[in-house]
Amino acid sequence: MISFISGNGTSRQSLVDDRLEAVKALRIAAIKFRQTAPHGRDYVGAEHQYEIDLAAWRQRQQHLATLIDEVDNEAYALTQIPGRP
């Protein structure tokens, strides 16, 4: 998702800054999210459920990493579009 840079719209710098602020917040969220990983010690006697929950957690972690990359790439792409600063 890349915004169109126009003379009457939001400045390029503001669009980039907003995305970079979002990336920073998402990275903080990713650090916090790592603390929610399932631990085998909490699944004694339910190892199968641990594997299911760990797989779901890993998928969520990957979604978050993908979102961070996408928004960061948008910020970079905005710097490459000719037009209004």
N, C-alpha and C positions, 0 to 999 in steps of 0.2 A: 504494500500500500504506500504509494508515493504521492504526496500532495503536488498539485499544480502550482507553480510559482507565477503569480500574476501581480500586476501593478497595484491592484486594489485589495489584495489579500494579505494574509499574515506574512510577515517578513521571513525570508529563508532562515535567518539566524534564529528567530523565535521557534520555527518549526524544528530546526536541528536541536536547539537547546531543550525543548520540551521532550524530544525523544531521548536525548542523553540523560536527562533527569529521570525519565522512566526506566532507562537501562540501569542506572545506579540503584534505584529503588528495587528493581527486579533482582539485581545481584545480591542485595541485602536479603531479600526474601528467599533467594536460593540458599544462602548460608543458613538462615533460620530453618528452612525446610529440611536441610540435611539432618537437623537435630530430631526430626520426627521419624527417622528411619526405624522400621520394626527391628526389634532385638530378639534373637532366638531365646534368650532367657525368659522372655515374656510369653513364650509359646510352648513351655514344657508340656509334653503330652499332646501337643497339637502342631507338630512339625509341618504337616501338610498345609495347614492354614497359614503358617509362617511363610512358606514358599509362595503361596498365593498373594499374601499381603505384601511381601517383598517385591514381587513382580509388579504389582499395582503401584507401589511406591516408586519403583524405578521408572515406570512409564510416566508418572506425574513429574518426576525429576527431569526426564527427557523433554516433556512438553514445555516445562519452564525454561530449560536451556535453549530450546528451539525459539521460544518467544523472545528471549534475550537477544539471540543472534539476529532474528528478523528485525527487531526494532533498531538494533545497532546498525544493521545494514541499511535500513531506511535513512537513518541520520547521515550516513556516509553518502548514500545516493543523492540525497538532497543537496549536498555540497557540490555535486557534479553536474547539476542541471543548469544550463545557461538561463539567464534572465535576471530578474530583480534580486538584489542582495538580501 
